[in-house]
Amino acid sequence: MTLPTKVIDRLFDRLALSYGSEFKNKWSNVDANTIKSHWAHELSTFEDNLKAIGWALEHLPDNCPNLMQFKTLCKQAPKPDYKHLESPKAPLDLVDSEILKMVKTLVEPQKDKDYKEWARRLKARDEAGEVLSPHQIWSYKTALELLPKQSHGK
């Protein structure tokens, strides 16, 4: 991620206007696009908070900053003040009725539910020739009471 070219161009214009030849001479030996690309990359952490860059431009030091000094200046900008929205208020009778529904679902057994459906599905898969693990076979046979009863002899 990098900052948009338009933002970097405006930043360099402001720094050039503020520092004049000191700023231009600082980068005279390096291609301008390379410098701008590097600054755009390094300042990309402020992509969602361009006001920090604006704040830094309003609080420039007396001497022309290098990239790291400018980045540090941006980090000193006040944090954005986000307004927090209040949570919507639900009518208490609606909340009570929904909680009661949830409690009933958890506490009361479901009369029409087939709690051994999983075992019947495994049995059908086994009978259709699908290879099941010994544990799967033992589990469905135990659940469906298909295993021979073992007597505990005395």
C-alpha positions in Angstrom: 0.0 0.0 0.0 1.1 3.5 -0.7 -0.3 6.9 -0.5 -1.9 8.3 -3.6 0.4 10.3 -5.9 -1.8 13.4 -5.5 -1.2 13.4 -1.7 2.6 13.0 -2.1 2.7 15.7 -4.8 0.9 18.1 -2.5 3.1 17.1 0.4 6.3 17.8 -1.6 4.9 21.1 -2.9 4.2 22.2 0.7 7.7 21.1 1.9 9.3 22.9 -1.1 7.4 26.1 -0.4 8.2 25.9 3.4 11.9 25.1 3.0 12.8 26.4 -0.4 16.2 25.4 -1.7 17.0 23.5 1.5 14.3 21.0 0.6 15.2 20.8 -3.1 18.9 20.5 -2.5 18.3 17.7 0.0 17.1 15.4 -2.8 19.0 16.8 -5.8 21.1 13.7 -6.3 18.1 11.3 -6.4 15.4 10.8 -9.0 12.2 12.7 -7.8 9.9 9.8 -8.6 12.0 7.4 -6.6 12.0 9.8 -3.6 8.2 10.3 -3.9 7.6 6.6 -4.2 9.6 5.8 -1.1 7.8 8.6 0.9 4.4 7.3 -0.3 5.3 3.8 0.9 6.7 4.9 4.3 3.8 7.2 5.0 1.1 4.6 3.9 0.4 4.0 7.6 -1.4 7.3 7.5 -3.6 6.3 4.5 -6.7 6.3 6.7 -5.7 9.3 8.7 -4.4 12.0 6.2 -5.2 14.6 8.9 -2.0 13.4 10.7 0.0 14.5 7.6 -1.9 17.8 7.5 -1.1 18.3 11.2 2.6 17.6 10.6 2.6 20.2 7.8 1.2 22.7 10.2 3.8 21.9 12.9 7.0 21.7 10.8 10.4 22.2 12.5 12.7 25.0 11.7 15.0 22.7 9.7 13.9 20.6 6.8 13.0 17.1 8.1 14.0 13.9 6.4 11.5 11.2 5.9 11.8 9.5 9.3 11.6 12.9 11.1 8.5 13.8 9.2 6.9 10.4 9.9 7.7 10.9 13.6 6.0 14.3 13.4 2.9 12.6 11.8 2.8 10.2 14.7 2.6 13.1 17.2 -0.7 14.3 15.6 -3.7 14.1 17.9 -5.7 11.0 17.5 -9.0 11.4 15.6 -12.0 11.9 17.8 -14.5 9.3 16.7 -18.1 9.7 17.9 -19.5 6.6 19.5 -23.1 5.8 18.7 -25.3 4.6 21.4 -26.6 1.0 21.3 -30.2 0.8 20.1 -32.6 0.2 22.9 -34.9 -2.8 22.6 -38.2 -2.8 24.4 -37.9 -4.8 27.6 -41.0 -6.9 26.9 -39.4 -8.0 23.6 -36.1 -8.8 25.3 -37.9 -10.8 27.9 -39.9 -12.8 25.4 -36.8 -13.6 23.3 -34.9 -14.8 26.3 -37.8 -16.9 27.3 -37.9 -18.5 23.9 -34.1 -19.3 24.1 -34.5 -20.8 27.6 -37.4 -23.0 26.5 -35.3 -24.3 23.5 -32.4 -25.2 25.8 -34.4 -26.6 28.7 -37.3 -28.4 27.1 -36.4 -31.5 25.0 -37.6 -31.3 21.4 -40.3 -34.0 21.1 -40.1 -34.5 17.4 -36.3 -34.6 17.1 -34.7 -37.9 16.2 -31.6 -38.0 18.4 -30.3 -41.1 16.6 -30.5 -39.8 13.1 -26.7 -39.6 12.9 -26.5 -43.3 13.7 -29.2 -44.2 11.0 -27.2 -42.2 8.4 -24.0 -44.0 9.3 -25.8 -47.4 9.1 -27.2 -46.5 5.7 -23.7 -45.5 4.5 -22.3 -48.8 5.8 -25.0 -50.8 4.1 -24.4 -48.9 0.8 -20.9 -50.2 0.8 -19.0 -47.1 2.0 -16.0 -47.9 4.0 -16.4 -46.7 7.6 -13.9 -46.8 10.4 -14.4 -49.5 13.1 -15.3 -46.8 15.6 -18.0 -45.4 13.3 -19.5 -48.9 12.9 -19.3 -49.6 16.6 -20.9 -46.2 17.4 -23.9 -46.5 15.2 -24.5 -50.2 16.2 -24.3 -49.2 19.9 -26.6 -46.3 19.5 -29.2 -48.4 17.5 -28.7 -51.3 19.9 -27.6 -53.6 17.2 -24.7 -55.2 19.1 -25.4 -58.5 20.9 -26.0 -58.0 24.6 -23.1 -59.1 26.6 -23.9 -60.9 29.8 -21.8 -60.3 32.8 -21.4 -63.8 34.1 -21.1 -64.6 37.8 
